[in-house]
Amino acid sequence: MAAGKKIILFTLLILLLGCVKEITSFEECAAAGNAIMESYPEQCRSGDKTFVRELSPEEQAKLQPPCEDLCGDGICQEFVCMSIGCPCAETAETCPVDCKE
């Protein structure tokens, strides 16, 4: 191959590599045509990196188990556990009957 053709091919290769954008998010990964994994939330793999779709606040709320509303029991449930069946956290604003300022 002639030296001129090698220089042209090398230049084109450098230009192409310069146009490749690094993927930094789930949305960019999906837009680049990478496969979306069947998981929840969805995941996208690009090379050796995996990106997870961020859930909206509404989606996150659906994943968390409901707490038990004990407002009105005479005890201010200010500090509560985070497991299923735990009481809902109460404040003077959310349960003024139990939590007096």
N, C-alpha and C positions, 0 to 999 in steps of 0.2 A: 504494500500500500504506500502510496506517495506520502511524503511528509506533509504536504498541504492538506490532504484528505484527513490525516491523523489529527492535525491541528483543528480542523473544522469539526470533526466528530468529538474531540475533547472539549471544545468550546460549547457545543450543543449539550453535551452531558453536564457540564457545569451549570449551564443555564437551566436545564431541566431540574437538577437537584436544588437549585436556588428557589424554584417555584413551589417546591413541596412544603406545605405548611404543617407544622407540628400540631397534632391533635391534642387538645387539652380538656375536652369535656364530652359528655355523653352525646349532646346534640351535634357537635362537630364529628364525632365518630360515626353516628348514624347517617349524617349528611354525606359523609365520604363513601357511603355504600357498604360499610362493614356490617357483618351479621349481628342481629340483635338476639341475645339469649332469652329463652323462655323462662324467665324468673320474675319475681316481684320484690322490689322494683326491677325493671328491665336492666340488662347489662349489655355493653357493647365492647368488643375486643378489637384493639388495633395494635398489631405487633405483639409486644410483650406487656402492654398496658390494658387494663380493664377499667371501663368507666361505668358508673352506676347512675341511672336517671334519678334526679332529686325529686322527692315527693312534695306535693303541695301541702300546706297546713291541713287542708280538709282530708287528704289521703292519709296523712300521719295520724290525725285524730281517729280515723276509722280503725287503724291498727292497734291503738291503745285500748285496753279493756276499760269499760266504764267504772267509775268509782261509785261507792255507796253514799248516797246523800243522807247525812245524819243531822242536817240543820234542824234545830228545834229540840234536840235531845238534852240541852242544858250543858253540853261540854263543847268548848271551842276546839275543834279538830284542826289546830293550826299546823302541827307537824304530823304528817301521816306517812305510812309506808307506800311503796309504789307497786304493790302486787295486786292481783285480782281480788276484789272484795274489800279492799282498803277503803276507808272513808275518804270523801272528797276533802281537799284542803279548804278550810274556812277562814275568812277574815271578817273584820268589822263591816266591810262593804258587802260581802257575799252572804253573810249570815249574822246580821246584827243581833238576833235573838240570843245566840250563844256567845258571840265575841263582842264584848262591850269594850269600848276604848278606855 
